Amino acid sequence: MPISVVVAVTVLAVSVAVIIAVLTAVTAGFLARREGASPAAAVSRAGMAFAATLSLLALLTTTVSDLLG
């Protein structure tokens, strides 16, 4: 496979992972505020959700990569 295709697929995969993590963080922050949490607590929950989502996606990527390779 040409290197340009590998780079393009890698950039696309990272972009999708970050978008999913951001959407998860926004949803967590919104639900926290709606539940009555302070703005600082809502941002904290959103940050934890963002980090957890990126961690899980990295784990999933590593697992699939090991299974295929």
PyMOL Python script that loads the backbone (N, CA, C, O; Angstrom):
from pymol import cmd

cmd.read_pdbstr("""\
ATOM      1  N   MET A   1       0.849  -1.174   0.000  1.00  0.00           N
ATOM      2  CA  MET A   1       0.000   0.000   0.000  1.00  0.00           C
ATOM      3  C   MET A   1       0.897   1.240   0.000  1.00  0.00           C
ATOM      4  O   MET A   1       1.844   1.321   0.782  1.00  0.00           O
ATOM      5  N   PRO A   2       0.603   2.196  -0.868  1.00  0.00           N
ATOM      6  CA  PRO A   2       1.435   3.415  -0.919  1.00  0.00           C
ATOM      7  C   PRO A   2       1.363   4.201   0.391  1.00  0.00           C
ATOM      8  O   PRO A   2       0.351   4.180   1.092  1.00  0.00           O
ATOM      9  N   ILE A   3       2.443   4.883   0.697  1.00  0.00           N
ATOM     10  CA  ILE A   3       2.535   5.633   1.956  1.00  0.00           C
ATOM     11  C   ILE A   3       1.499   6.752   2.025  1.00  0.00           C
ATOM     12  O   ILE A   3       1.022   7.083   3.110  1.00  0.00           O
ATOM     13  N   SER A   4       1.148   7.336   0.884  1.00  0.00           N
ATOM     14  CA  SER A   4       0.160   8.416   0.900  1.00  0.00           C
ATOM     15  C   SER A   4      -1.214   7.906   1.335  1.00  0.00           C
ATOM     16  O   SER A   4      -1.966   8.624   1.995  1.00  0.00           O
ATOM     17  N   VAL A   5      -1.537   6.677   0.968  1.00  0.00           N
ATOM     18  CA  VAL A   5      -2.816   6.099   1.385  1.00  0.00           C
ATOM     19  C   VAL A   5      -2.793   5.814   2.880  1.00  0.00           C
ATOM     20  O   VAL A   5      -3.785   6.049   3.569  1.00  0.00           O
ATOM     21  N   VAL A   6      -1.682   5.316   3.382  1.00  0.00           N
ATOM     22  CA  VAL A   6      -1.558   5.032   4.817  1.00  0.00           C
ATOM     23  C   VAL A   6      -1.691   6.321   5.621  1.00  0.00           C
ATOM     24  O   VAL A   6      -2.373   6.349   6.646  1.00  0.00           O
ATOM     25  N   VAL A   7      -1.048   7.377   5.163  1.00  0.00           N
ATOM     26  CA  VAL A   7      -1.129   8.666   5.856  1.00  0.00           C
ATOM     27  C   VAL A   7      -2.562   9.202   5.824  1.00  0.00           C
ATOM     28  O   VAL A   7      -3.062   9.704   6.831  1.00  0.00           O
ATOM     29  N   ALA A   8      -3.214   9.095   4.679  1.00  0.00           N
ATOM     30  CA  ALA A   8      -4.582   9.601   4.559  1.00  0.00           C
ATOM     31  C   ALA A   8      -5.538   8.835   5.472  1.00  0.00           C
ATOM     32  O   ALA A   8      -6.391   9.434   6.127  1.00  0.00           O
ATOM     33  N   VAL A   9      -5.394   7.519   5.513  1.00  0.00           N
ATOM     34  CA  VAL A   9      -6.268   6.716   6.366  1.00  0.00           C
ATOM     35  C   VAL A   9      -5.988   7.003   7.842  1.00  0.00           C
ATOM     36  O   VAL A   9      -6.916   7.050   8.649  1.00  0.00           O
ATOM     37  N   THR A  10      -4.728   7.194   8.197  1.00  0.00           N
ATOM     38  CA  THR A  10      -4.374   7.505   9.578  1.00  0.00           C
ATOM     39  C   THR A  10      -4.956   8.846  10.009  1.00  0.00           C
ATOM     40  O   THR A  10      -5.522   8.960  11.096  1.00  0.00           O
ATOM     41  N   VAL A  11      -4.819   9.848   9.170  1.00  0.00           N
ATOM     42  CA  VAL A  11      -5.371  11.177   9.485  1.00  0.00           C
ATOM     43  C   VAL A  11      -6.887  11.103   9.610  1.00  0.00           C
ATOM     44  O   VAL A  11      -7.468  11.714  10.507  1.00  0.00           O
ATOM     45  N   LEU A  12      -7.524  10.364   8.722  1.00  0.00           N
ATOM     46  CA  LEU A  12      -8.973  10.212   8.787  1.00  0.00           C
ATOM     47  C   LEU A  12      -9.400   9.501  10.071  1.00  0.00           C
ATOM     48  O   LEU A  12     -10.365   9.911  10.714  1.00  0.00           O
ATOM     49  N   ALA A  13      -8.696   8.452  10.442  1.00  0.00           N
ATOM     50  CA  ALA A  13      -9.040   7.706  11.656  1.00  0.00           C
ATOM     51  C   ALA A  13      -8.876   8.564  12.910  1.00  0.00           C
ATOM     52  O   ALA A  13      -9.724   8.534  13.803  1.00  0.00           O
ATOM     53  N   VAL A  14      -7.792   9.324  12.975  1.00  0.00           N
ATOM     54  CA  VAL A  14      -7.570  10.203  14.135  1.00  0.00           C
ATOM     55  C   VAL A  14      -8.640  11.293  14.187  1.00  0.00           C
ATOM     56  O   VAL A  14      -9.131  11.635  15.263  1.00  0.00           O
ATOM     57  N   SER A  15      -8.996  11.828  13.037  1.00  0.00           N
ATOM     58  CA  SER A  15     -10.034  12.870  12.995  1.00  0.00           C
ATOM     59  C   SER A  15     -11.371  12.331  13.485  1.00  0.00           C
ATOM     60  O   SER A  15     -12.063  12.997  14.255  1.00  0.00           O
ATOM     61  N   VAL A  16     -11.735  11.145  13.053  1.00  0.00           N
ATOM     62  CA  VAL A  16     -12.996  10.551  13.487  1.00  0.00           C
ATOM     63  C   VAL A  16     -12.968  10.282  14.988  1.00  0.00           C
ATOM     64  O   VAL A  16     -13.960  10.517  15.679  1.00  0.00           O
ATOM     65  N   ALA A  17     -11.847   9.793  15.495  1.00  0.00           N
ATOM     66  CA  ALA A  17     -11.732   9.518  16.934  1.00  0.00           C
ATOM     67  C   ALA A  17     -11.882  10.795  17.752  1.00  0.00           C
ATOM     68  O   ALA A  17     -12.566  10.801  18.775  1.00  0.00           O
ATOM     69  N   VAL A  18     -11.251  11.867  17.308  1.00  0.00           N
ATOM     70  CA  VAL A  18     -11.346  13.139  18.040  1.00  0.00           C
ATOM     71  C   VAL A  18     -12.768  13.692  17.971  1.00  0.00           C
ATOM     72  O   VAL A  18     -13.266  14.230  18.960  1.00  0.00           O
ATOM     73  N   ILE A  19     -13.419  13.569  16.831  1.00  0.00           N
ATOM     74  CA  ILE A  19     -14.800  14.060  16.705  1.00  0.00           C
ATOM     75  C   ILE A  19     -15.724  13.281  17.635  1.00  0.00           C
ATOM     76  O   ILE A  19     -16.579  13.872  18.295  1.00  0.00           O
ATOM     77  N   ILE A  20     -15.560  11.968  17.693  1.00  0.00           N
ATOM     78  CA  ILE A  20     -16.380  11.154  18.592  1.00  0.00           C
ATOM     79  C   ILE A  20     -16.130  11.555  20.046  1.00  0.00           C
ATOM     80  O   ILE A  20     -17.072  11.663  20.832  1.00  0.00           O
ATOM     81  N   ALA A  21     -14.867  11.775  20.403  1.00  0.00           N
ATOM     82  CA  ALA A  21     -14.534  12.165  21.776  1.00  0.00           C
ATOM     83  C   ALA A  21     -15.113  13.539  22.117  1.00  0.00           C
ATOM     84  O   ALA A  21     -15.616  13.741  23.222  1.00  0.00           O
ATOM     85  N   VAL A  22     -15.048  14.470  21.188  1.00  0.00           N
ATOM     86  CA  VAL A  22     -15.598  15.812  21.430  1.00  0.00           C
ATOM     87  C   VAL A  22     -17.118  15.749  21.593  1.00  0.00           C
ATOM     88  O   VAL A  22     -17.678  16.398  22.476  1.00  0.00           O
ATOM     89  N   LEU A  23     -17.779  14.973  20.745  1.00  0.00           N
ATOM     90  CA  LEU A  23     -19.235  14.841  20.873  1.00  0.00           C
ATOM     91  C   LEU A  23     -19.620  14.201  22.208  1.00  0.00           C
ATOM     92  O   LEU A  23     -20.616  14.584  22.822  1.00  0.00           O
ATOM     93  N   THR A  24     -18.836  13.236  22.647  1.00  0.00           N
ATOM     94  CA  THR A  24     -19.089  12.615  23.943  1.00  0.00           C
ATOM     95  C   THR A  24     -18.904  13.624  25.072  1.00  0.00           C
ATOM     96  O   THR A  24     -19.703  13.670  26.007  1.00  0.00           O
ATOM     97  N   ALA A  25     -17.847  14.432  24.982  1.00  0.00           N
ATOM     98  CA  ALA A  25     -17.582  15.435  26.009  1.00  0.00           C
ATOM     99  C   ALA A  25     -18.689  16.489  26.056  1.00  0.00           C
ATOM    100  O   ALA A  25     -19.137  16.874  27.135  1.00  0.00           O
ATOM    101  N   VAL A  26     -19.119  16.946  24.905  1.00  0.00           N
ATOM    102  CA  VAL A  26     -20.188  17.951  24.865  1.00  0.00           C
ATOM    103  C   VAL A  26     -21.473  17.383  25.468  1.00  0.00           C
ATOM    104  O   VAL A  26     -22.164  18.061  26.228  1.00  0.00           O
ATOM    105  N   THR A  27     -21.780  16.147  25.126  1.00  0.00           N
ATOM    106  CA  THR A  27     -22.979  15.514  25.675  1.00  0.00           C
ATOM    107  C   THR A  27     -22.879  15.354  27.190  1.00  0.00           C
ATOM    108  O   THR A  27     -23.842  15.616  27.911  1.00  0.00           O
ATOM    109  N   ALA A  28     -21.718  14.925  27.667  1.00  0.00           N
ATOM    110  CA  ALA A  28     -21.539  14.761  29.116  1.00  0.00           C
ATOM    111  C   ALA A  28     -21.645  16.103  29.837  1.00  0.00           C
ATOM    112  O   ALA A  28     -22.271  16.190  30.894  1.00  0.00           O
ATOM    113  N   GLY A  29     -21.045  17.138  29.281  1.00  0.00           N
ATOM    114  CA  GLY A  29     -21.140  18.461  29.894  1.00  0.00           C
ATOM    115  C   GLY A  29     -22.563  18.993  29.903  1.00  0.00           C
ATOM    116  O   GLY A  29     -23.012  19.573  30.892  1.00  0.00           O
ATOM    117  N   PHE A  30     -23.267  18.793  28.802  1.00  0.00           N
ATOM    118  CA  PHE A  30     -24.656  19.241  28.722  1.00  0.00           C
ATOM    119  C   PHE A  30     -25.529  18.516  29.742  1.00  0.00           C
ATOM    120  O   PHE A  30     -26.329  19.138  30.441  1.00  0.00           O
ATOM    121  N   LEU A  31     -25.369  17.199  29.822  1.00  0.00           N
ATOM    122  CA  LEU A  31     -26.181  16.437  30.768  1.00  0.00           C
ATOM    123  C   LEU A  31     -25.844  16.786  32.215  1.00  0.00           C
ATOM    124  O   LEU A  31     -26.722  16.785  33.077  1.00  0.00           O
ATOM    125  N   ALA A  32     -24.575  17.085  32.481  1.00  0.00           N
ATOM    126  CA  ALA A  32     -24.191  17.481  33.836  1.00  0.00           C
ATOM    127  C   ALA A  32     -24.831  18.819  34.205  1.00  0.00           C
ATOM    128  O   ALA A  32     -25.336  18.985  35.315  1.00  0.00           O
ATOM    129  N   ARG A  33     -24.807  19.767  33.275  1.00  0.00           N
ATOM    130  CA  ARG A  33     -25.431  21.070  33.555  1.00  0.00           C
ATOM    131  C   ARG A  33     -26.931  20.925  33.727  1.00  0.00           C
ATOM    132  O   ARG A  33     -27.536  21.567  34.585  1.00  0.00           O
ATOM    133  N   ARG A  34     -27.518  20.082  32.908  1.00  0.00           N
ATOM    134  CA  ARG A  34     -28.960  19.885  32.996  1.00  0.00           C
ATOM    135  C   ARG A  34     -29.350  19.221  34.312  1.00  0.00           C
ATOM    136  O   ARG A  34     -30.451  19.424  34.824  1.00  0.00           O
ATOM    137  N   GLU A  35     -28.431  18.425  34.849  1.00  0.00           N
ATOM    138  CA  GLU A  35     -28.667  17.763  36.128  1.00  0.00           C
ATOM    139  C   GLU A  35     -28.521  18.731  37.301  1.00  0.00           C
ATOM    140  O   GLU A  35     -28.926  18.417  38.420  1.00  0.00           O
ATOM    141  N   GLY A  36     -27.943  19.912  37.047  1.00  0.00           N
ATOM    142  CA  GLY A  36     -27.814  20.914  38.094  1.00  0.00           C
ATOM    143  C   GLY A  36     -26.399  21.106  38.606  1.00  0.00           C
ATOM    144  O   GLY A  36     -26.196  21.776  39.619  1.00  0.00           O
ATOM    145  N   ALA A  37     -25.423  20.535  37.931  1.00  0.00           N
ATOM    146  CA  ALA A  37     -24.029  20.684  38.358  1.00  0.00           C
ATOM    147  C   ALA A  37     -23.545  22.100  38.053  1.00  0.00           C
ATOM    148  O   ALA A  37     -24.068  22.771  37.163  1.00  0.00           O
ATOM    149  N   SER A  38     -22.552  22.535  38.798  1.00  0.00           N
ATOM    150  CA  SER A  38     -21.973  23.850  38.534  1.00  0.00           C
ATOM    151  C   SER A  38     -21.216  23.811  37.209  1.00  0.00           C
ATOM    152  O   SER A  38     -20.873  22.733  36.725  1.00  0.00           O
ATOM    153  N   PRO A  39     -20.954  24.980  36.619  1.00  0.00           N
ATOM    154  CA  PRO A  39     -20.207  24.981  35.360  1.00  0.00           C
ATOM    155  C   PRO A  39     -18.839  24.304  35.471  1.00  0.00           C
ATOM    156  O   PRO A  39     -18.414  23.611  34.546  1.00  0.00           O
ATOM    157  N   ALA A  40     -18.156  24.499  36.587  1.00  0.00           N
ATOM    158  CA  ALA A  40     -16.848  23.871  36.765  1.00  0.00           C
ATOM    159  C   ALA A  40     -16.968  22.352  36.820  1.00  0.00           C
ATOM    160  O   ALA A  40     -16.143  21.641  36.246  1.00  0.00           O
ATOM    161  N   ALA A  41     -17.976  21.862  37.498  1.00  0.00           N
ATOM    162  CA  ALA A  41     -18.188  20.413  37.574  1.00  0.00           C
ATOM    163  C   ALA A  41     -18.565  19.846  36.211  1.00  0.00           C
ATOM    164  O   ALA A  41     -18.145  18.746  35.853  1.00  0.00           O
ATOM    165  N   ALA A  42     -19.355  20.596  35.457  1.00  0.00           N
ATOM    166  CA  ALA A  42     -19.754  20.143  34.124  1.00  0.00           C
ATOM    167  C   ALA A  42     -18.548  20.053  33.190  1.00  0.00           C
ATOM    168  O   ALA A  42     -18.422  19.102  32.419  1.00  0.00           O
ATOM    169  N   VAL A  43     -17.666  21.046  33.265  1.00  0.00           N
ATOM    170  CA  VAL A  43     -16.458  21.020  32.441  1.00  0.00           C
ATOM    171  C   VAL A  43     -15.550  19.868  32.864  1.00  0.00           C
ATOM    172  O   VAL A  43     -14.919  19.221  32.028  1.00  0.00           O
ATOM    173  N   SER A  44     -15.493  19.625  34.152  1.00  0.00           N
ATOM    174  CA  SER A  44     -14.686  18.512  34.650  1.00  0.00           C
ATOM    175  C   SER A  44     -15.220  17.174  34.146  1.00  0.00           C
ATOM    176  O   SER A  44     -14.451  16.315  33.715  1.00  0.00           O
ATOM    177  N   ARG A  45     -16.527  17.004  34.203  1.00  0.00           N
ATOM    178  CA  ARG A  45     -17.128  15.767  33.696  1.00  0.00           C
ATOM    179  C   ARG A  45     -16.912  15.634  32.193  1.00  0.00           C
ATOM    180  O   ARG A  45     -16.656  14.538  31.693  1.00  0.00           O
ATOM    181  N   ALA A  46     -17.014  16.735  31.484  1.00  0.00           N
ATOM    182  CA  ALA A  46     -16.786  16.696  30.036  1.00  0.00           C
ATOM    183  C   ALA A  46     -15.340  16.306  29.729  1.00  0.00           C
ATOM    184  O   ALA A  46     -15.081  15.524  28.814  1.00  0.00           O
ATOM    185  N   GLY A  47     -14.418  16.850  30.488  1.00  0.00           N
ATOM    186  CA  GLY A  47     -13.009  16.499  30.289  1.00  0.00           C
ATOM    187  C   GLY A  47     -12.724  15.044  30.576  1.00  0.00           C
ATOM    188  O   GLY A  47     -11.961  14.399  29.858  1.00  0.00           O
ATOM    189  N   MET A  48     -13.337  14.527  31.626  1.00  0.00           N
ATOM    190  CA  MET A  48     -13.154  13.105  31.941  1.00  0.00           C
ATOM    191  C   MET A  48     -13.758  12.223  30.856  1.00  0.00           C
ATOM    192  O   MET A  48     -13.182  11.194  30.501  1.00  0.00           O
ATOM    193  N   ALA A  49     -14.906  12.616  30.333  1.00  0.00           N
ATOM    194  CA  ALA A  49     -15.537  11.842  29.261  1.00  0.00           C
ATOM    195  C   ALA A  49     -14.682  11.872  27.994  1.00  0.00           C
ATOM    196  O   ALA A  49     -14.550  10.859  27.307  1.00  0.00           O
ATOM    197  N   PHE A  50     -14.105  13.032  27.688  1.00  0.00           N
ATOM    198  CA  PHE A  50     -13.235  13.164  26.518  1.00  0.00           C
ATOM    199  C   PHE A  50     -12.022  12.248  26.650  1.00  0.00           C
ATOM    200  O   PHE A  50     -11.688  11.511  25.722  1.00  0.00           O
ATOM    201  N   ALA A  51     -11.371  12.298  27.800  1.00  0.00           N
ATOM    202  CA  ALA A  51     -10.184  11.470  28.019  1.00  0.00           C
ATOM    203  C   ALA A  51     -10.522   9.980  28.000  1.00  0.00           C
ATOM    204  O   ALA A  51      -9.780   9.179  27.433  1.00  0.00           O
ATOM    205  N   ALA A  52     -11.624   9.620  28.610  1.00  0.00           N
ATOM    206  CA  ALA A  52     -12.020   8.210  28.642  1.00  0.00           C
ATOM    207  C   ALA A  52     -12.350   7.702  27.244  1.00  0.00           C
ATOM    208  O   ALA A  52     -11.996   6.577  26.892  1.00  0.00           O
ATOM    209  N   THR A  53     -13.024   8.520  26.451  1.00  0.00           N
ATOM    210  CA  THR A  53     -13.365   8.112  25.090  1.00  0.00           C
ATOM    211  C   THR A  53     -12.115   7.935  24.244  1.00  0.00           C
ATOM    212  O   THR A  53     -12.001   6.954  23.509  1.00  0.00           O
ATOM    213  N   LEU A  54     -11.177   8.867  24.335  1.00  0.00           N
ATOM    214  CA  LEU A  54      -9.937   8.715  23.574  1.00  0.00           C
ATOM    215  C   LEU A  54      -9.159   7.483  24.028  1.00  0.00           C
ATOM    216  O   LEU A  54      -8.571   6.783  23.204  1.00  0.00           O
ATOM    217  N   SER A  55      -9.154   7.217  25.315  1.00  0.00           N
ATOM    218  CA  SER A  55      -8.456   6.031  25.823  1.00  0.00           C
ATOM    219  C   SER A  55      -9.088   4.748  25.293  1.00  0.00           C
ATOM    220  O   SER A  55      -8.381   3.837  24.862  1.00  0.00           O
ATOM    221  N   LEU A  56     -10.402   4.676  25.323  1.00  0.00           N
ATOM    222  CA  LEU A  56     -11.078   3.483  24.818  1.00  0.00           C
ATOM    223  C   LEU A  56     -10.882   3.304  23.318  1.00  0.00           C
ATOM    224  O   LEU A  56     -10.708   2.180  22.848  1.00  0.00           O
ATOM    225  N   LEU A  57     -10.908   4.389  22.571  1.00  0.00           N
ATOM    226  CA  LEU A  57     -10.679   4.289  21.133  1.00  0.00           C
ATOM    227  C   LEU A  57      -9.243   3.864  20.830  1.00  0.00           C
ATOM    228  O   LEU A  57      -9.008   3.108  19.887  1.00  0.00           O
ATOM    229  N   ALA A  58      -8.287   4.342  21.617  1.00  0.00           N
ATOM    230  CA  ALA A  58      -6.900   3.913  21.430  1.00  0.00           C
ATOM    231  C   ALA A  58      -6.749   2.431  21.744  1.00  0.00           C
ATOM    232  O   ALA A  58      -6.039   1.716  21.038  1.00  0.00           O
ATOM    233  N   LEU A  59      -7.407   1.970  22.792  1.00  0.00           N
ATOM    234  CA  LEU A  59      -7.369   0.550  23.136  1.00  0.00           C
ATOM    235  C   LEU A  59      -7.999  -0.295  22.035  1.00  0.00           C
ATOM    236  O   LEU A  59      -7.461  -1.338  21.665  1.00  0.00           O
ATOM    237  N   LEU A  60      -9.120   0.147  21.519  1.00  0.00           N
ATOM    238  CA  LEU A  60      -9.791  -0.566  20.444  1.00  0.00           C
ATOM    239  C   LEU A  60      -8.915  -0.627  19.193  1.00  0.00           C
ATOM    240  O   LEU A  60      -8.813  -1.671  18.549  1.00  0.00           O
ATOM    241  N   THR A  61      -8.290   0.489  18.858  1.00  0.00           N
ATOM    242  CA  THR A  61      -7.414   0.539  17.691  1.00  0.00           C
ATOM    243  C   THR A  61      -6.228  -0.398  17.853  1.00  0.00           C
ATOM    244  O   THR A  61      -5.860  -1.106  16.915  1.00  0.00           O
ATOM    245  N   THR A  62      -5.638  -0.405  19.017  1.00  0.00           N
ATOM    246  CA  THR A  62      -4.490  -1.276  19.271  1.00  0.00           C
ATOM    247  C   THR A  62      -4.896  -2.748  19.195  1.00  0.00           C
ATOM    248  O   THR A  62      -4.166  -3.569  18.639  1.00  0.00           O
ATOM    249  N   THR A  63      -6.047  -3.075  19.748  1.00  0.00           N
ATOM    250  CA  THR A  63      -6.512  -4.452  19.732  1.00  0.00           C
ATOM    251  C   THR A  63      -6.794  -4.927  18.313  1.00  0.00           C
ATOM    252  O   THR A  63      -6.378  -6.019  17.927  1.00  0.00           O
ATOM    253  N   VAL A  64      -7.495  -4.117  17.544  1.00  0.00           N
ATOM    254  CA  VAL A  64      -7.796  -4.483  16.162  1.00  0.00           C
ATOM    255  C   VAL A  64      -6.510  -4.588  15.340  1.00  0.00           C
ATOM    256  O   VAL A  64      -6.370  -5.486  14.509  1.00  0.00           O
ATOM    257  N   SER A  65      -5.591  -3.682  15.572  1.00  0.00           N
ATOM    258  CA  SER A  65      -4.323  -3.704  14.860  1.00  0.00           C
ATOM    259  C   SER A  65      -3.539  -4.984  15.170  1.00  0.00           C
ATOM    260  O   SER A  65      -2.943  -5.582  14.274  1.00  0.00           O
ATOM    261  N   ASP A  66      -3.542  -5.397  16.424  1.00  0.00           N
ATOM    262  CA  ASP A  66      -2.841  -6.632  16.794  1.00  0.00           C
ATOM    263  C   ASP A  66      -3.535  -7.858  16.211  1.00  0.00           C
ATOM    264  O   ASP A  66      -2.867  -8.812  15.811  1.00  0.00           O
ATOM    265  N   LEU A  67      -4.850  -7.844  16.158  1.00  0.00           N
ATOM    266  CA  LEU A  67      -5.575  -8.978  15.602  1.00  0.00           C
ATOM    267  C   LEU A  67      -5.351  -9.113  14.088  1.00  0.00           C
ATOM    268  O   LEU A  67      -5.271 -10.224  13.564  1.00  0.00           O
ATOM    269  N   LEU A  68      -5.252  -7.993  13.405  1.00  0.00           N
ATOM    270  CA  LEU A  68      -5.066  -8.015  11.948  1.00  0.00           C
ATOM    271  C   LEU A  68      -3.615  -8.239  11.537  1.00  0.00           C
ATOM    272  O   LEU A  68      -3.342  -8.739  10.446  1.00  0.00           O
ATOM    273  N   GLY A  69      -2.694  -7.868  12.410  1.00  0.00           N
ATOM    274  CA  GLY A  69      -1.291  -7.944  12.034  1.00  0.00           C
ATOM    275  C   GLY A  69      -0.600  -9.030  12.687  1.00  0.00           C
ATOM    276  O   GLY A  69       0.596  -9.222  12.468  1.00  0.00           O
TER     277      GLY A  69
END
""", "prot")
cmd.dss("prot")
cmd.show_as("cartoon", "prot")
cmd.util.cbc("prot")
cmd.orient("prot")
